[in-house]
């Protein structure tokens, strides 16, 4: 298995033009259905909250735009936390966008016709800018839900590496898939997709390098991100 640093080099070398080719071949147009911004029904029938990864600097950018506080923008990533007597407790890695009482993204809104909109569209995190696509490299993440389509980049096709493991552009469930996309929009999306792959690996390396075990009392939540251990309000431990 390659090191995260080697994967980061691969991400930085991803050709935007080839990523755009893959996106064009799959096709995409946002229909503003809002599905990627809302909570959803889990396998057990309970409503699960929307979960989208947000980087620490993205949290601060949204704080500045909305004039809110860290807790207004982000919450501890729920994976790794357990339900204690007074709520979630434990240690987790990274942050998720904050949700409302319905489990929808706190920045999601609908107009009178029911069409979805993002109230911080120009500052939305990379995971939102690139949905429903992801790049398959070790150390990068994919949105919730399995990929429903994938395209191998040219280098992988030439090498015969066309399994759904490495170097693929993956498409995740979205009603906008399969629609025509302009080359300009495909290239813009491809550039953001490459940036996200690089940032995810940089963040993973930062988490690894800055991780320190901390003493935690029952009922406490500790979030480890690339800047170190933090409390749920984003302040350092």
C-alpha positions as CSV (number, residue, x, y, z in Angstrom):
1,X,0.0,0.0,0.0
2,X,1.4,3.4,-1.0
3,X,2.1,6.0,1.6
4,X,-0.3,9.0,1.9
5,X,2.6,11.2,0.6
6,X,2.8,9.0,-2.6
7,X,-1.0,9.3,-3.0
8,X,-0.7,13.0,-2.6
9,X,1.8,13.2,-5.4
10,X,-0.6,11.2,-7.6
11,X,-3.5,13.5,-6.7
12,X,-1.4,16.6,-7.6
13,X,-0.5,15.0,-10.9
14,X,-4.2,14.3,-11.9
15,X,-4.8,15.8,-15.3
16,X,-7.8,18.1,-15.2
17,X,-8.5,17.6,-18.9
18,X,-8.8,13.8,-18.4
19,X,-11.0,14.3,-15.3
20,X,-13.2,16.6,-17.4
21,X,-13.3,13.9,-20.1
22,X,-14.6,11.4,-17.6
23,X,-17.2,13.8,-16.2
24,X,-18.4,14.6,-19.8
25,X,-18.7,10.9,-20.6
26,X,-20.9,10.3,-17.5
27,X,-22.8,13.6,-17.9
28,X,-24.3,15.8,-15.1
29,X,-26.6,18.7,-14.6
30,X,-27.8,19.8,-11.1
31,X,-31.6,19.6,-11.0
32,X,-31.8,21.4,-7.6
33,X,-33.7,18.4,-6.1
34,X,-31.9,19.0,-2.8
35,X,-31.4,15.2,-2.2
36,X,-27.6,15.7,-1.5
37,X,-28.4,18.4,1.1
38,X,-31.1,16.6,3.1
39,X,-31.2,13.9,5.7
40,X,-32.4,10.5,4.6
41,X,-34.1,7.4,5.8
42,X,-31.6,4.8,7.2
43,X,-31.8,1.1,6.8
44,X,-33.6,0.9,10.2
45,X,-36.2,3.4,9.1
46,X,-34.9,6.1,11.3
47,X,-34.0,9.5,9.7
48,X,-30.3,9.9,9.4
49,X,-28.8,13.4,9.3
50,X,-27.0,14.9,6.2
51,X,-23.3,14.3,6.6
52,X,-20.7,16.2,4.5
53,X,-17.1,16.6,5.4
54,X,-15.8,20.1,5.8
55,X,-12.2,21.2,6.3
56,X,-11.2,23.5,9.2
57,X,-10.4,26.4,6.9
58,X,-13.7,26.0,5.2
59,X,-15.5,26.2,8.6
60,X,-13.7,29.5,9.2
61,X,-14.7,30.8,5.8
62,X,-18.3,30.0,6.5
63,X,-18.1,31.5,9.9
64,X,-16.9,34.8,8.4
65,X,-19.5,34.8,5.7
66,X,-22.4,34.0,8.0
67,X,-21.1,35.9,11.0
68,X,-21.8,32.8,13.0
69,X,-19.8,30.6,15.3
70,X,-18.0,27.3,14.8
71,X,-21.0,25.3,16.1
72,X,-23.3,27.1,13.7
73,X,-21.3,25.8,10.8
74,X,-19.9,22.4,11.8
75,X,-20.4,19.5,14.1
76,X,-18.2,16.6,15.0
77,X,-18.2,13.9,12.4
78,X,-20.6,11.3,14.0
79,X,-18.6,8.2,13.0
80,X,-16.7,6.9,16.1
81,X,-19.0,8.6,18.6
82,X,-21.3,6.7,20.9
83,X,-24.6,7.8,22.6
84,X,-23.9,8.5,26.2
85,X,-26.1,9.5,29.1
86,X,-26.0,13.2,28.1
87,X,-25.5,12.9,24.4
88,X,-22.7,11.9,22.0
89,X,-19.3,11.1,23.5
90,X,-16.0,9.8,22.3
91,X,-13.3,10.7,19.8
92,X,-13.8,11.3,16.1
93,X,-11.9,12.6,13.1
94,X,-12.9,15.6,11.1
95,X,-16.0,17.8,10.9
96,X,-19.3,17.6,9.2
97,X,-21.5,20.5,8.1
98,X,-24.0,21.4,10.7
99,X,-27.6,20.2,10.4
100,X,-31.0,21.5,11.4
101,X,-33.7,19.8,13.5
102,X,-34.8,17.8,10.4
103,X,-31.3,16.5,9.7
104,X,-30.9,18.7,6.6
105,X,-27.8,20.8,6.0
106,X,-28.2,24.0,7.9
107,X,-27.5,26.0,4.8
108,X,-30.1,24.3,2.7
109,X,-33.3,26.2,1.7
110,X,-36.2,25.7,-0.7
111,X,-38.0,28.3,-2.7
112,X,-41.8,28.4,-3.1
113,X,-41.7,25.8,-5.8
114,X,-39.7,23.4,-3.7
115,X,-36.5,23.8,-5.7
116,X,-33.4,23.5,-3.5
117,X,-30.8,26.2,-3.0
118,X,-27.6,26.7,-0.9
119,X,-27.6,29.9,1.1
120,X,-23.8,29.9,1.0
121,X,-23.4,28.8,-2.6
122,X,-20.3,30.8,-3.4
123,X,-18.5,29.5,-0.3
124,X,-19.8,26.0,-0.2
125,X,-17.2,23.3,0.7
126,X,-15.4,21.3,-1.9
127,X,-17.5,18.2,-1.1
128,X,-20.6,20.1,-2.1
129,X,-18.9,21.7,-5.2
130,X,-17.9,18.3,-6.5
131,X,-21.0,16.2,-5.8
132,X,-21.9,13.7,-7.2
133,X,-18.3,12.9,-8.2
134,X,-15.3,11.6,-6.4
135,X,-11.8,10.3,-7.4
136,X,-10.7,6.9,-6.3
137,X,-7.3,7.3,-4.7
138,X,-6.2,5.7,-1.4
139,X,-6.7,8.3,1.3
140,X,-9.5,10.1,-0.5
141,X,-13.2,9.8,0.6
142,X,-16.4,9.3,-1.3
143,X,-19.8,10.8,-0.4
144,X,-22.4,8.6,1.3
145,X,-23.6,5.8,-0.9
146,X,-21.9,3.5,-3.2
147,X,-20.7,4.6,-6.7
148,X,-23.3,4.0,-9.4
149,X,-20.9,4.6,-12.3
150,X,-17.2,5.0,-12.8
151,X,-14.8,5.9,-15.6
152,X,-11.1,4.9,-15.6
153,X,-8.7,7.7,-16.5
154,X,-6.7,7.1,-19.7
155,X,-3.5,6.1,-17.9
156,X,-5.4,3.3,-16.1
157,X,-7.1,2.2,-19.3
158,X,-3.8,1.9,-21.1
159,X,-2.4,-0.1,-18.2
160,X,-5.4,-2.4,-18.1
161,X,-6.3,-1.2,-14.6
162,X,-10.0,-0.7,-15.0
163,X,-11.3,-2.2,-11.8
164,X,-13.1,0.1,-9.4
165,X,-10.2,0.6,-7.1
166,X,-7.7,3.3,-8.1
167,X,-7.5,6.2,-10.5
168,X,-11.2,6.3,-11.3
169,X,-13.7,9.1,-11.5
170,X,-16.7,7.8,-9.6
171,X,-20.3,9.0,-9.8
172,X,-22.7,8.7,-6.9
173,X,-26.5,8.5,-6.8
174,X,-28.0,11.7,-8.2
175,X,-30.9,12.3,-10.5
176,X,-28.8,14.8,-12.5
177,X,-26.4,12.1,-13.8
178,X,-26.5,11.3,-17.5
179,X,-27.5,14.8,-18.6
180,X,-25.4,16.9,-21.0
181,X,-22.7,19.0,-19.5
182,X,-20.7,21.7,-21.3
183,X,-17.0,21.4,-21.6
184,X,-16.5,24.6,-19.6
185,X,-18.6,23.3,-16.7
186,X,-16.9,19.9,-16.9
187,X,-13.5,21.5,-16.6
188,X,-14.6,23.7,-13.7
189,X,-16.0,20.6,-11.9
190,X,-12.8,18.7,-12.8
191,X,-10.6,21.4,-11.3
192,X,-12.6,21.4,-8.1
193,X,-12.5,17.5,-8.0
194,X,-8.7,17.5,-8.2
195,X,-8.4,20.2,-5.6
196,X,-10.6,18.2,-3.3
197,X,-8.5,15.0,-3.8
198,X,-5.4,17.0,-2.9
199,X,-7.0,18.6,0.1
200,X,-8.4,15.4,1.5
201,X,-4.9,13.8,1.4
202,X,-3.3,16.9,2.9
203,X,-5.8,16.8,5.6
204,X,-5.3,13.0,6.2
205,X,-1.5,13.6,6.5
206,X,-2.1,16.5,8.9
207,X,-4.4,14.4,11.1
208,X,-1.9,11.6,11.2
209,X,1.0,14.0,12.0
210,X,-0.8,16.1,14.6
211,X,-2.7,13.3,16.4
212,X,-2.1,13.1,20.1
213,X,-4.0,11.0,22.6
214,X,-5.9,13.2,25.0
215,X,-7.5,12.5,28.4
216,X,-11.2,12.6,28.0
217,X,-13.9,12.5,30.7
218,X,-17.2,10.6,30.2
219,X,-19.5,12.7,28.1
220,X,-16.7,14.5,26.3
221,X,-16.3,14.7,22.6
222,X,-12.8,15.2,21.0
223,X,-12.4,15.9,17.3
224,X,-9.0,15.3,15.8
225,X,-8.3,17.3,12.6
226,X,-5.2,18.4,10.8
227,X,-4.7,21.2,13.4
228,X,-4.8,18.9,16.4
229,X,-7.4,17.9,19.0
230,X,-10.4,20.2,19.4
231,X,-13.6,20.6,21.4
232,X,-16.9,20.5,19.6
233,X,-16.9,24.4,19.5
234,X,-13.6,24.3,17.5
235,X,-11.3,25.4,20.3
236,X,-8.1,23.5,20.9
237,X,-8.0,20.9,23.6
